[in-house]
């Protein structure tokens, strides 16, 4: 099995992508709502990623 | 207002076993399989893609597959919970064990992410199984 060496950012983006797809599918009742919710989840994951990343950077000085 | 609260807490009757068990069992074994069985092919394919990709990335990142361990309470929660999460990936977990995948627990961010990917793949499949149950029981389209 080939090994991959992803950065924190790449791994977190992949995590957000796959999780958002499943959350979108199971959480809403129409396809349009599923797509909207999946995109919104992904967007919030990315926002949280940057916010927590900056918080850690500023916290560490 | 009290009636609304009462309606909210009212439990739905349990549907017959033969209605939902095949979809949920197949959904565990093959992620998205329950949706395929219930003719929700698009959703099934997306679930299969997401869970399979997450599991494969977890393996390629060198994540560990948990074995149940008892000892301290925290250790039991982490190892038994992690084992159940891994096991929920169904055929991917069975196949990885069958192929002899045994990554030692080593320090490193990538390995750590891999471990989380492996557990999360299983947890996403649990969500998909619950969705398949709802569809099979007629609670959801």
N, CA and C atoms of all chains as a GROMACS GRO file, in nm:
protein
  606
    1UNK      N    1   0.086  -0.121   0.000
    1UNK     CA    2   0.000   0.000   0.000
    1UNK      C    3   0.089   0.125   0.000
    2UNK      N    4   0.068   0.216  -0.096
    2UNK     CA    5   0.152   0.337  -0.097
    2UNK      C    6   0.124   0.425   0.025
    3UNK      N    7   0.227   0.493   0.067
    3UNK     CA    8   0.212   0.582   0.184
    3UNK      C    9   0.189   0.725   0.134
    4UNK      N   10   0.107   0.800   0.203
    4UNK     CA   11   0.092   0.942   0.170
    4UNK      C   12   0.136   1.024   0.291
    5UNK      N   13   0.190   1.139   0.261
    5UNK     CA   14   0.240   1.224   0.367
    5UNK      C   15   0.174   1.362   0.353
    6UNK      N   16   0.054   1.375   0.408
    6UNK     CA   17  -0.021   1.498   0.391
    6UNK      C   18   0.014   1.599   0.500
    7UNK      N   19   0.001   1.727   0.466
    7UNK     CA   20   0.020   1.830   0.569
    7UNK      C   21  -0.107   1.834   0.654
    8UNK      N   22  -0.100   1.906   0.766
    8UNK     CA   23  -0.218   1.924   0.852
    8UNK      C   24  -0.334   1.979   0.770
    9UNK      N   25  -0.303   2.080   0.690
    9UNK     CA   26  -0.408   2.148   0.613
    9UNK      C   27  -0.473   2.054   0.513
   10UNK      N   28  -0.392   1.979   0.440
   10UNK     CA   29  -0.447   1.886   0.340
   10UNK      C   30  -0.530   1.777   0.407
   11UNK      N   31  -0.480   1.723   0.517
   11UNK     CA   32  -0.553   1.616   0.587
   11UNK      C   33  -0.686   1.670   0.640
   12UNK      N   34  -0.684   1.791   0.696
   12UNK     CA   35  -0.807   1.849   0.751
   12UNK      C   36  -0.907   1.880   0.640
   13UNK      N   37  -0.858   1.924   0.524
   13UNK     CA   38  -0.948   1.951   0.411
   13UNK      C   39  -1.014   1.822   0.361
   14UNK      N   40  -0.935   1.716   0.350
   14UNK     CA   41  -0.991   1.587   0.307
   14UNK      C   42  -1.095   1.537   0.408
   15UNK      N   43  -1.060   1.549   0.536
   15UNK     CA   44  -1.152   1.509   0.642
   15UNK      C   45  -1.283   1.586   0.628
   16UNK      N   46  -1.272   1.717   0.607
   16UNK     CA   47  -1.391   1.802   0.593
   16UNK      C   48  -1.473   1.761   0.472
   17UNK      N   49  -1.408   1.730   0.362
   17UNK     CA   50  -1.478   1.694   0.239
   17UNK      C   51  -1.562   1.567   0.258
   18UNK      N   52  -1.497   1.459   0.305
   18UNK     CA   53  -1.568   1.332   0.316
   18UNK      C   54  -1.679   1.340   0.422
   19UNK      N   55  -1.649   1.406   0.532
   19UNK     CA   56  -1.748   1.417   0.639
   19UNK      C   57  -1.868   1.500   0.593
   20UNK      N   58  -1.842   1.608   0.520
   20UNK     CA   59  -1.952   1.695   0.473
   20UNK      C   60  -2.042   1.620   0.376
   21UNK      N   61  -1.983   1.536   0.291
   21UNK     CA   62  -2.065   1.460   0.195
   21UNK      C   63  -2.165   1.372   0.270
   22UNK      N   64  -2.115   1.297   0.370
   22UNK     CA   65  -2.204   1.205   0.442
   22UNK      C   66  -2.304   1.284   0.527
   23UNK      N   67  -2.259   1.390   0.593
   23UNK     CA   68  -2.352   1.470   0.674
   23UNK      C   69  -2.462   1.529   0.587
   24UNK      N   70  -2.426   1.574   0.468
   24UNK     CA   71  -2.526   1.629   0.376
   24UNK      C   72  -2.628   1.523   0.337
   25UNK      N   73  -2.581   1.402   0.310
   25UNK     CA   74  -2.671   1.295   0.264
   25UNK      C   75  -2.769   1.254   0.374
   26UNK      N   76  -2.720   1.239   0.496
   26UNK     CA   77  -2.806   1.182   0.600
   26UNK      C   78  -2.891   1.286   0.675
   27UNK      N   79  -2.859   1.415   0.656
   27UNK     CA   80  -2.924   1.514   0.742
   27UNK      C   81  -3.045   1.583   0.681
   28UNK      N   82  -3.065   1.577   0.552
   28UNK     CA   83  -3.174   1.653   0.490
   28UNK      C   84  -3.262   1.565   0.403
   29UNK      N   85  -3.378   1.620   0.366
   29UNK     CA   86  -3.477   1.535   0.298
   29UNK      C   87  -3.483   1.550   0.147
   30UNK      N   88  -3.438   1.663   0.093
   30UNK     CA   89  -3.440   1.678  -0.053
   30UNK      C   90  -3.296   1.693  -0.103
   31UNK      N   91  -3.277   1.661  -0.231
   31UNK     CA   92  -3.140   1.667  -0.286
   31UNK      C   93  -3.082   1.808  -0.279
   32UNK      N   94  -3.167   1.907  -0.306
   32UNK     CA   95  -3.120   2.045  -0.301
   32UNK      C   96  -3.074   2.083  -0.159
   33UNK      N   97  -3.157   2.045  -0.060
   33UNK     CA   98  -3.121   2.072   0.080
   33UNK      C   99  -2.993   1.998   0.119
   34UNK      N  100  -2.978   1.876   0.067
   34UNK     CA  101  -2.858   1.796   0.099
   34UNK      C  102  -2.733   1.865   0.046
   35UNK      N  103  -2.744   1.913  -0.080
   35UNK     CA  104  -2.629   1.980  -0.141
   35UNK      C  105  -2.595   2.108  -0.063
   36UNK      N  106  -2.699   2.185  -0.031
   36UNK     CA  107  -2.677   2.310   0.044
   36UNK      C  108  -2.613   2.282   0.180
   37UNK      N  109  -2.668   2.181   0.251
   37UNK     CA  110  -2.616   2.151   0.384
   37UNK      C  111  -2.473   2.098   0.378
   38UNK      N  112  -2.446   2.013   0.277
   38UNK     CA  113  -2.310   1.960   0.261
   38UNK      C  114  -2.211   2.073   0.235
   39UNK      N  115  -2.249   2.166   0.147
   39UNK     CA  116  -2.159   2.279   0.118
   39UNK      C  117  -2.140   2.367   0.241
   40UNK      N  118  -2.251   2.388   0.314
   40UNK     CA  119  -2.242   2.472   0.434
   40UNK      C  120  -2.151   2.405   0.539
   41UNK      N  121  -2.167   2.275   0.555
   41UNK     CA  122  -2.080   2.201   0.650
   41UNK      C  123  -1.934   2.218   0.611
   42UNK      N  124  -1.906   2.198   0.482
   42UNK     CA  125  -1.767   2.208   0.436
   42UNK      C  126  -1.713   2.349   0.463
   43UNK      N  127  -1.797   2.450   0.432
   43UNK     CA  128  -1.756   2.589   0.455
   43UNK      C  129  -1.724   2.614   0.601
   44UNK      N  130  -1.808   2.562   0.692
   44UNK     CA  131  -1.784   2.582   0.835
   44UNK      C  132  -1.661   2.507   0.883
   45UNK      N  133  -1.638   2.390   0.826
   45UNK     CA  134  -1.515   2.317   0.860
   45UNK      C  135  -1.393   2.402   0.824
   46UNK      N  136  -1.396   2.463   0.704
   46UNK     CA  137  -1.281   2.542   0.658
   46UNK      C  138  -1.265   2.666   0.746
   47UNK      N  139  -1.378   2.731   0.778
   47UNK     CA  140  -1.372   2.848   0.866
   47UNK      C  141  -1.311   2.809   1.001
   48UNK      N  142  -1.359   2.698   1.057
   48UNK     CA  143  -1.307   2.652   1.187
   48UNK      C  144  -1.159   2.618   1.177
   49UNK      N  145  -1.120   2.561   1.064
   49UNK     CA  146  -0.979   2.523   1.043
   49UNK      C  147  -0.888   2.646   1.050
   50UNK      N  148  -0.930   2.752   0.978
   50UNK     CA  149  -0.850   2.875   0.980
   50UNK      C  150  -0.855   2.942   1.116
   51UNK      N  151  -0.976   2.946   1.176
   51UNK     CA  152  -0.990   3.015   1.305
   51UNK      C  153  -0.905   2.946   1.412
   52UNK      N  154  -0.916   2.814   1.420
   52UNK     CA  155  -0.840   2.740   1.523
   52UNK      C  156  -0.690   2.745   1.492
   53UNK      N  157  -0.657   2.739   1.363
   53UNK     CA  158  -0.516   2.749   1.323
   53UNK      C  159  -0.455   2.882   1.367
   54UNK      N  160  -0.528   2.992   1.342
   54UNK     CA  161  -0.477   3.123   1.384
   54UNK      C  162  -0.474   3.136   1.535
   55UNK      N  163  -0.578   3.082   1.601
   55UNK     CA  164  -0.581   3.089   1.748
   55UNK      C  165  -0.459   3.017   1.807
   56UNK      N  166  -0.424   2.902   1.750
   56UNK     CA  167  -0.307   2.829   1.802
   56UNK      C  168  -0.178   2.906   1.774
   57UNK      N  169  -0.171   2.966   1.654
   57UNK     CA  170  -0.050   3.041   1.620
   57UNK      C  171  -0.033   3.161   1.713
   58UNK      N  172  -0.144   3.235   1.735
   58UNK     CA  173  -0.136   3.353   1.821
   58UNK      C  174  -0.112   3.310   1.966
   59UNK      N  175  -0.172   3.197   2.004
   59UNK     CA  176  -0.154   3.147   2.142
   59UNK      C  177  -0.011   3.107   2.170
   60UNK      N  178   0.056   3.056   2.067
   60UNK     CA  179   0.195   3.014   2.086
   60UNK      C  180   0.293   3.130   2.073
   61UNK      N  181   0.244   3.244   2.023
   61UNK     CA  182   0.329   3.362   2.011
   61UNK      C  183   0.421   3.359   1.890
   62UNK      N  184  -4.926   2.399   2.440
   62UNK     CA  185  -4.781   2.393   2.453
   62UNK      C  186  -4.736   2.260   2.514
   63UNK      N  187  -4.815   2.214   2.615
   63UNK     CA  188  -4.780   2.087   2.677
   63UNK      C  189  -4.802   1.972   2.580
   64UNK      N  190  -4.907   1.990   2.496
   64UNK     CA  191  -4.934   1.884   2.398
   64UNK      C  192  -4.820   1.872   2.297
   65UNK      N  193  -4.768   1.991   2.258
   65UNK     CA  194  -4.656   1.991   2.163
   65UNK      C  195  -4.534   1.922   2.223
   66UNK      N  196  -4.509   1.950   2.351
   66UNK     CA  197  -4.396   1.888   2.419
   66UNK      C  198  -4.417   1.738   2.431
   67UNK      N  199  -4.544   1.699   2.456
   67UNK     CA  200  -4.576   1.557   2.470
   67UNK      C  201  -4.556   1.485   2.336
   68UNK      N  202  -4.599   1.554   2.227
   68UNK     CA  203  -4.583   1.494   2.094
   68UNK      C  204  -4.437   1.474   2.060
   69UNK      N  205  -4.356   1.573   2.103
   69UNK     CA  206  -4.213   1.565   2.073
   69UNK      C  207  -4.146   1.445   2.139
   70UNK      N  208  -4.189   1.415   2.263
   70UNK     CA  209  -4.125   1.307   2.337
   70UNK      C  210  -4.187   1.171   2.306
   71UNK      N  211  -4.298   1.170   2.232
   71UNK     CA  212  -4.363   1.044   2.200
   71UNK      C  213  -4.272   0.956   2.115
   72UNK      N  214  -4.258   0.831   2.158
   72UNK     CA  215  -4.167   0.741   2.084
   72UNK      C  216  -4.238   0.680   1.964
   73UNK      N  217  -4.165   0.671   1.853
   73UNK     CA  218  -4.221   0.607   1.734
   73UNK      C  219  -4.217   0.456   1.755
   74UNK      N  220  -4.320   0.383   1.706
   74UNK     CA  221  -4.316   0.237   1.724
   74UNK      C  222  -4.202   0.176   1.644
   75UNK      N  223  -4.145   0.070   1.698
   75UNK     CA  224  -4.034   0.002   1.631
   75UNK      C  225  -4.088  -0.074   1.509
   76UNK      N  226  -4.033  -0.048   1.391
   76UNK     CA  227  -4.080  -0.120   1.272
   76UNK      C  228  -4.038  -0.267   1.278
   77UNK      N  229  -4.108  -0.355   1.205
   77UNK     CA  230  -4.070  -0.498   1.206
   77UNK      C  231  -3.926  -0.519   1.162
   78UNK      N  232  -3.864  -0.618   1.222
   78UNK     CA  233  -3.721  -0.645   1.200
   78UNK      C  234  -3.690  -0.672   1.052
   79UNK      N  235  -3.778  -0.749   0.987
   79UNK     CA  236  -3.749  -0.788   0.848
   79UNK      C  237  -3.752  -0.670   0.752
   80UNK      N  238  -3.809  -0.558   0.799
   80UNK     CA  239  -3.818  -0.439   0.714
   80UNK      C  240  -3.684  -0.366   0.706
   81UNK      N  241  -3.613  -0.360   0.819
   81UNK     CA  242  -3.493  -0.276   0.822
   81UNK      C  243  -3.361  -0.353   0.840
   82UNK      N  244  -3.369  -0.475   0.895
   82UNK     CA  245  -3.244  -0.547   0.925
   82UNK      C  246  -3.158  -0.574   0.801
   83UNK      N  247  -3.216  -0.620   0.688
   83UNK     CA  248  -3.129  -0.644   0.571
   83UNK      C  249  -3.056  -0.517   0.525
   84UNK      N  250  -3.127  -0.403   0.525
   84UNK     CA  251  -3.064  -0.278   0.480
   84UNK      C  252  -2.954  -0.234   0.576
   85UNK      N  253  -2.981  -0.245   0.706
   85UNK     CA  254  -2.881  -0.202   0.805
   85UNK      C  255  -2.760  -0.296   0.805
   86UNK      N  256  -2.786  -0.427   0.796
   86UNK     CA  257  -2.676  -0.524   0.796
   86UNK      C  258  -2.590  -0.508   0.671
   87UNK      N  259  -2.655  -0.494   0.556
   87UNK     CA  260  -2.578  -0.474   0.432
   87UNK      C  261  -2.505  -0.340   0.436
   88UNK      N  262  -2.569  -0.241   0.498
   88UNK     CA  263  -2.506  -0.108   0.513
   88UNK      C  264  -2.381  -0.114   0.598
   89UNK      N  265  -2.381  -0.204   0.698
   89UNK     CA  266  -2.258  -0.220   0.778
   89UNK      C  267  -2.150  -0.289   0.695
   90UNK      N  268  -2.188  -0.401   0.630
   90UNK     CA  269  -2.089  -0.481   0.558
   90UNK      C  270  -2.028  -0.402   0.442
   91UNK      N  271  -2.113  -0.340   0.362
   91UNK     CA  272  -2.065  -0.260   0.249
   91UNK      C  273  -2.120  -0.118   0.267
   92UNK      N  274  -2.035  -0.023   0.303
   92UNK     CA  275  -2.085   0.113   0.323
   92UNK      C  276  -2.166   0.161   0.202
   93UNK      N  277  -2.287   0.211   0.228
   93UNK     CA  278  -2.376   0.252   0.119
   93UNK      C  279  -2.461   0.138   0.067
   94UNK      N  280  -2.433   0.014   0.109
   94UNK     CA  281  -2.505  -0.104   0.061
   94UNK      C  282  -2.653  -0.100   0.097
   95UNK      N  283  -2.684  -0.048   0.215
   95UNK     CA  284  -2.824  -0.037   0.256
   95UNK      C  285  -2.901   0.055   0.162
   96UNK      N  286  -2.837   0.163   0.122
   96UNK     CA  287  -2.900   0.257   0.029
   96UNK      C  288  -2.918   0.193  -0.109
   97UNK      N  289  -2.818   0.115  -0.151
   97UNK     CA  290  -2.831   0.045  -0.280
   97UNK      C  291  -2.950  -0.051  -0.275
   98UNK      N  292  -2.961  -0.124  -0.163
   98UNK     CA  293  -3.071  -0.220  -0.148
   98UNK      C  294  -3.206  -0.150  -0.152
   99UNK      N  295  -3.210  -0.029  -0.100
   99UNK     CA  296  -3.336   0.047  -0.096
   99UNK      C  297  -3.353   0.136  -0.221
  100UNK      N  298  -3.272   0.111  -0.320
  100UNK     CA  299  -3.279   0.180  -0.450
  100UNK      C  300  -3.247   0.330  -0.441
  101UNK      N  301  -3.164   0.367  -0.345
  101UNK     CA  302  -3.112   0.506  -0.338
  101UNK      C  303  -2.967   0.500  -0.386
  102UNK      N  304  -2.952   0.474  -0.517
  102UNK     CA  305  -2.818   0.445  -0.570
  102UNK      C  306  -2.722   0.562  -0.562
  103UNK      N  307  -2.771   0.682  -0.593
  103UNK     CA  308  -2.684   0.801  -0.590
  103UNK      C  309  -2.627   0.824  -0.452
  104UNK      N  310  -2.716   0.819  -0.352
  104UNK     CA  311  -2.672   0.840  -0.214
  104UNK      C  312  -2.579   0.728  -0.170
  105UNK      N  313  -2.613   0.604  -0.209
  105UNK     CA  314  -2.529   0.489  -0.174
  105UNK      C  315  -2.389   0.504  -0.231
  106UNK      N  316  -2.382   0.550  -0.357
  106UNK     CA  317  -2.251   0.565  -0.422
  106UNK      C  318  -2.168   0.673  -0.352
  107UNK      N  319  -2.232   0.782  -0.312
  107UNK     CA  320  -2.158   0.889  -0.243
  107UNK      C  321  -2.108   0.843  -0.105
  108UNK      N  322  -2.192   0.765  -0.036
  108UNK     CA  323  -2.150   0.713   0.095
  108UNK      C  324  -2.033   0.615   0.077
  109UNK      N  325  -2.045   0.527  -0.021
  109UNK     CA  326  -1.938   0.431  -0.048
  109UNK      C  327  -1.807   0.504  -0.081
  110UNK      N  328  -1.818   0.606  -0.166
  110UNK     CA  329  -1.699   0.684  -0.204
  110UNK      C  330  -1.635   0.750  -0.080
  111UNK      N  331  -1.718   0.813   0.001
  111UNK     CA  332  -1.664   0.888   0.117
  111UNK      C  333  -1.602   0.795   0.219
  112UNK      N  334  -1.674   0.688   0.255
  112UNK     CA  335  -1.623   0.598   0.359
  112UNK      C  336  -1.499   0.524   0.308
  113UNK      N  337  -1.506   0.476   0.184
  113UNK     CA  338  -1.391   0.403   0.128
  113UNK      C  339  -1.269   0.494   0.118
  114UNK      N  340  -1.288   0.617   0.070
  114UNK     CA  341  -1.175   0.710   0.056
  114UNK      C  342  -1.115   0.742   0.192
  115UNK      N  343  -1.202   0.767   0.290
  115UNK     CA  344  -1.152   0.802   0.422
  115UNK      C  345  -1.072   0.684   0.481
  116UNK      N  346  -1.125   0.563   0.465
  116UNK     CA  347  -1.055   0.445   0.518
  116UNK      C  348  -0.922   0.425   0.447
  117UNK      N  349  -0.922   0.437   0.313
  117UNK     CA  350  -0.799   0.417   0.236
  117UNK      C  351  -0.693   0.522   0.272
  118UNK      N  352  -0.735   0.647   0.285
  118UNK     CA  353  -0.640   0.751   0.326
  118UNK      C  354  -0.586   0.720   0.466
  119UNK      N  355  -0.674   0.672   0.554
  119UNK     CA  356  -0.630   0.635   0.689
  119UNK      C  357  -0.521   0.528   0.685
  120UNK      N  358  -0.541   0.428   0.599
  120UNK     CA  359  -0.442   0.320   0.585
  120UNK      C  360  -0.312   0.376   0.524
  121UNK      N  361  -0.326   0.459   0.420
  121UNK     CA  362  -0.206   0.512   0.352
  121UNK      C  363  -0.130   0.610   0.441
  122UNK      N  364  -0.198   0.668   0.539
  122UNK     CA  365  -0.130   0.759   0.632
  122UNK      C  366  -0.071   0.682   0.751
  123UNK      N  367  -0.090   0.551   0.751
  123UNK     CA  368  -0.029   0.469   0.857
  123UNK      C  369  -0.102   0.478   0.990
  124UNK      N  370  -0.234   0.496   0.985
  124UNK     CA  371  -0.312   0.500   1.109
  124UNK      C  372  -0.318   0.362   1.173
  125UNK      N  373  -0.346   0.359   1.302
  125UNK     CA  374  -0.355   0.228   1.370
  125UNK      C  375  -0.500   0.184   1.376
  126UNK      N  376  -0.520   0.052   1.374
  126UNK     CA  377  -0.652  -0.007   1.398
  126UNK      C  378  -0.654  -0.051   1.543
  127UNK      N  379  -0.751  -0.001   1.618
  127UNK     CA  380  -0.756  -0.028   1.762
  127UNK      C  381  -0.793  -0.173   1.791
  128UNK      N  382  -0.737  -0.226   1.898
  128UNK     CA  383  -0.778  -0.355   1.954
  128UNK      C  384  -0.838  -0.324   2.091
  129UNK      N  385  -0.949  -0.393   2.127
  129UNK     CA  386  -1.009  -0.363   2.258
  129UNK      C  387  -0.912  -0.394   2.372
  130UNK      N  388  -0.905  -0.301   2.466
  130UNK     CA  389  -0.812  -0.316   2.578
  130UNK      C  390  -0.885  -0.274   2.704
  131UNK      N  391  -0.866  -0.346   2.810
  131UNK     CA  392  -0.925  -0.302   2.937
  131UNK      C  393  -0.811  -0.271   3.033
  132UNK      N  394  -0.839  -0.184   3.122
  132UNK     CA  395  -0.739  -0.139   3.218
  132UNK      C  396  -0.803  -0.025   3.293
  133UNK      N  397  -0.749   0.094   3.273
  133UNK     CA  398  -0.812   0.213   3.329
  133UNK      C  399  -0.938   0.247   3.249
  134UNK      N  400  -1.023   0.330   3.309
  134UNK     CA  401  -1.149   0.367   3.243
  134UNK      C  402  -1.123   0.441   3.112
  135UNK      N  403  -1.029   0.537   3.117
  135UNK     CA  404  -1.000   0.617   2.997
  135UNK      C  405  -0.943   0.530   2.885
  136UNK      N  406  -0.855   0.438   2.925
  136UNK     CA  407  -0.794   0.347   2.827
  136UNK      C  408  -0.901   0.259   2.763
  137UNK      N  409  -0.994   0.212   2.846
  137UNK     CA  410  -1.101   0.126   2.795
  137UNK      C  411  -1.190   0.204   2.698
  138UNK      N  412  -1.224   0.330   2.733
  138UNK     CA  413  -1.309   0.412   2.646
  138UNK      C  414  -1.240   0.435   2.511
  139UNK      N  415  -1.112   0.471   2.517
  139UNK     CA  416  -1.039   0.502   2.393
  139UNK      C  417  -1.023   0.378   2.305
  140UNK      N  418  -0.976   0.269   2.366
  140UNK     CA  419  -0.945   0.150   2.284
  140UNK      C  420  -1.071   0.075   2.240
  141UNK      N  421  -1.169   0.059   2.331
  141UNK     CA  422  -1.291  -0.012   2.293
  141UNK      C  423  -1.374   0.076   2.198
  142UNK      N  424  -1.381   0.206   2.226
  142UNK     CA  425  -1.454   0.298   2.136
  142UNK      C  426  -1.389   0.303   1.999
  143UNK      N  427  -1.256   0.309   1.998
  143UNK     CA  428  -1.183   0.311   1.871
  143UNK      C  429  -1.202   0.183   1.793
  144UNK      N  430  -1.203   0.070   1.867
  144UNK     CA  431  -1.224  -0.060   1.802
  144UNK      C  432  -1.363  -0.065   1.738
  145UNK      N  433  -1.466  -0.018   1.812
  145UNK     CA  434  -1.601  -0.019   1.756
  145UNK      C  435  -1.610   0.073   1.634
  146UNK      N  436  -1.543   0.189   1.642
  146UNK     CA  437  -1.542   0.281   1.527
  146UNK      C  438  -1.477   0.216   1.406
  147UNK      N  439  -1.363   0.150   1.429
  147UNK     CA  440  -1.294   0.081   1.318
  147UNK      C  441  -1.382  -0.029   1.259
  148UNK      N  442  -1.444  -0.106   1.350
  148UNK     CA  443  -1.525  -0.221   1.309
  148UNK      C  444  -1.644  -0.177   1.223
  149UNK      N  445  -1.693  -0.057   1.249
  149UNK     CA  446  -1.812  -0.007   1.176
  149UNK      C  447  -1.785   0.017   1.028
  150UNK      N  448  -1.658   0.011   0.987
  150UNK     CA  449  -1.628   0.028   0.844
  150UNK      C  450  -1.660  -0.098   0.764
  151UNK      N  451  -1.701  -0.204   0.832
  151UNK     CA  452  -1.747  -0.324   0.764
  151UNK      C  453  -1.638  -0.396   0.688
  152UNK      N  454  -1.662  -0.416   0.560
  152UNK     CA  455  -1.573  -0.501   0.479
  152UNK      C  456  -1.432  -0.443   0.469
  153UNK      N  457  -1.419  -0.313   0.480
  153UNK     CA  458  -1.285  -0.252   0.471
  153UNK      C  459  -1.201  -0.294   0.592
  154UNK      N  460  -1.265  -0.294   0.710
  154UNK     CA  461  -1.195  -0.336   0.831
  154UNK      C  462  -1.158  -0.484   0.822
  155UNK      N  463  -1.257  -0.566   0.781
  155UNK     CA  464  -1.235  -0.711   0.770
  155UNK      C  465  -1.121  -0.738   0.672
  156UNK      N  466  -1.123  -0.669   0.560
  156UNK     CA  467  -1.022  -0.689   0.456
  156UNK      C  468  -0.883  -0.647   0.506
  157UNK      N  469  -0.877  -0.533   0.575
  157UNK     CA  470  -0.748  -0.485   0.626
  157UNK      C  471  -0.688  -0.584   0.725
  158UNK      N  472  -0.772  -0.637   0.814
  158UNK     CA  473  -0.724  -0.736   0.912
  158UNK      C  474  -0.682  -0.864   0.841
  159UNK      N  475  -0.763  -0.905   0.744
  159UNK     CA  476  -0.736  -1.028   0.669
  159UNK      C  477  -0.603  -1.017   0.593
  160UNK      N  478  -0.573  -0.897   0.543
  160UNK     CA  479  -0.447  -0.876   0.470
  160UNK      C  480  -0.328  -0.857   0.564
  161UNK      N  481  -0.356  -0.861   0.693
  161UNK     CA  482  -0.248  -0.854   0.791
  161UNK      C  483  -0.200  -0.713   0.823
  162UNK      N  484  -0.289  -0.613   0.802
  162UNK     CA  485  -0.249  -0.475   0.833
  162UNK      C  486  -0.233  -0.460   0.985
  163UNK      N  487  -0.116  -0.424   1.028
  163UNK     CA  488  -0.092  -0.404   1.171
  163UNK      C  489   0.012  -0.295   1.186
  164UNK      N  490  -0.034  -0.173   1.189
  164UNK     CA  491   0.057  -0.060   1.202
  164UNK      C  492   0.091  -0.038   1.350
  165UNK      N  493   0.218  -0.036   1.385
  165UNK     CA  494   0.250  -0.007   1.526
  165UNK      C  495   0.216   0.139   1.560
  166UNK      N  496   0.186   0.161   1.688
  166UNK     CA  497   0.149   0.296   1.734
  166UNK      C  498   0.276   0.380   1.746
  167UNK      N  499   0.301   0.464   1.646
  167UNK     CA  500   0.421   0.549   1.650
  167UNK      C  501   0.380   0.696   1.656
  168UNK      N  502   0.471   0.778   1.706
  168UNK     CA  503   0.441   0.920   1.719
  168UNK      C  504   0.448   0.986   1.581
  169UNK      N  505   0.368   1.088   1.561
  169UNK     CA  506   0.372   1.161   1.434
  169UNK      C  507   0.234   1.209   1.396
  170UNK      N  508   0.228   1.331   1.342
  170UNK     CA  509   0.098   1.392   1.308
  170UNK      C  510   0.026   1.314   1.200
  171UNK      N  511   0.100   1.266   1.099
  171UNK     CA  512   0.036   1.197   0.987
  171UNK      C  513  -0.027   1.065   1.034
  172UNK      N  514   0.048   0.989   1.117
  172UNK     CA  515  -0.006   0.863   1.171
  172UNK      C  516  -0.132   0.892   1.255
  173UNK      N  517  -0.125   1.000   1.330
  173UNK     CA  518  -0.236   1.036   1.417
  173UNK      C  519  -0.360   1.071   1.335
  174UNK      N  520  -0.338   1.149   1.230
  174UNK     CA  521  -0.449   1.180   1.139
  174UNK      C  522  -0.504   1.052   1.078
  175UNK      N  523  -0.416   0.962   1.040
  175UNK     CA  524  -0.458   0.835   0.980
  175UNK      C  525  -0.550   0.757   1.074
  176UNK      N  526  -0.512   0.752   1.202
  176UNK     CA  527  -0.594   0.682   1.301
  176UNK      C  528  -0.733   0.745   1.310
  177UNK      N  529  -0.736   0.878   1.308
  177UNK     CA  530  -0.866   0.948   1.316
  177UNK      C  531  -0.947   0.924   1.190
  178UNK      N  532  -0.882   0.918   1.076
  178UNK     CA  533  -0.952   0.890   0.950
  178UNK      C  534  -1.017   0.751   0.956
  179UNK      N  535  -0.943   0.653   1.009
  179UNK     CA  536  -0.995   0.516   1.015
  179UNK      C  537  -1.118   0.507   1.105
  180UNK      N  538  -1.112   0.572   1.221
  180UNK     CA  539  -1.226   0.568   1.312
  180UNK      C  540  -1.343   0.646   1.254
  181UNK      N  541  -1.314   0.762   1.195
  181UNK     CA  542  -1.422   0.845   1.142
  181UNK      C  543  -1.491   0.778   1.024
  182UNK      N  544  -1.416   0.701   0.943
  182UNK     CA  545  -1.480   0.628   0.832
  182UNK      C  546  -1.589   0.538   0.888
  183UNK      N  547  -1.560   0.469   0.999
  183UNK     CA  548  -1.659   0.382   1.061
  183UNK      C  549  -1.777   0.462   1.117
  184UNK      N  550  -1.747   0.576   1.180
  184UNK     CA  551  -1.855   0.656   1.239
  184UNK      C  552  -1.946   0.713   1.130
  185UNK      N  553  -1.887   0.751   1.017
  185UNK     CA  554  -1.970   0.799   0.905
  185UNK      C  555  -2.060   0.686   0.855
  186UNK      N  556  -2.007   0.564   0.857
  186UNK     CA  557  -2.089   0.450   0.815
  186UNK      C  558  -2.202   0.424   0.913
  187UNK      N  559  -2.179   0.452   1.041
  187UNK     CA  560  -2.288   0.438   1.139
  187UNK      C  561  -2.400   0.536   1.105
  188UNK      N  562  -2.364   0.660   1.070
  188UNK     CA  563  -2.465   0.759   1.028
  188UNK      C  564  -2.542   0.708   0.906
  189UNK      N  565  -2.469   0.650   0.812
  189UNK     CA  566  -2.533   0.597   0.690
  189UNK      C  567  -2.627   0.481   0.724
  190UNK      N  568  -2.587   0.398   0.821
  190UNK     CA  569  -2.674   0.285   0.862
  190UNK      C  570  -2.802   0.337   0.928
  191UNK      N  571  -2.790   0.442   1.008
  191UNK     CA  572  -2.909   0.501   1.071
  191UNK      C  573  -3.001   0.559   0.963
  192UNK      N  574  -2.941   0.622   0.863
  192UNK     CA  575  -3.019   0.677   0.752
  192UNK      C  576  -3.091   0.564   0.677
  193UNK      N  577  -3.020   0.453   0.653
  193UNK     CA  578  -3.081   0.338   0.585
  193UNK      C  579  -3.197   0.283   0.668
  194UNK      N  580  -3.179   0.281   0.801
  194UNK     CA  581  -3.287   0.236   0.890
  194UNK      C  582  -3.411   0.325   0.875
  195UNK      N  583  -3.389   0.456   0.876
  195UNK     CA  584  -3.500   0.551   0.862
  195UNK      C  585  -3.574   0.534   0.729
  196UNK      N  586  -3.496   0.513   0.623
  196UNK     CA  587  -3.558   0.495   0.491
  196UNK      C  588  -3.638   0.364   0.487
  197UNK      N  589  -3.576   0.257   0.539
  197UNK     CA  590  -3.642   0.125   0.537
  197UNK      C  591  -3.769   0.126   0.621
  198UNK      N  592  -3.767   0.204   0.732
  198UNK     CA  593  -3.882   0.210   0.822
  198UNK      C  594  -3.989   0.306   0.770
  199UNK      N  595  -3.961   0.374   0.660
  199UNK     CA  596  -4.060   0.466   0.603
  199UNK      C  597  -4.066   0.601   0.673
  200UNK      N  598  -3.965   0.631   0.754
  200UNK     CA  599  -3.962   0.759   0.825
  200UNK      C  600  -3.901   0.870   0.741
  201UNK      N  601  -3.840   0.830   0.633
  201UNK     CA  602  -3.766   0.924   0.549
  201UNK      C  603  -3.772   0.873   0.407
  202UNK      N  604  -3.762   0.966   0.312
  202UNK     CA  605  -3.765   0.921   0.171
  202UNK      C  606  -3.630   0.867   0.129
   0.00000   0.00000   0.00000
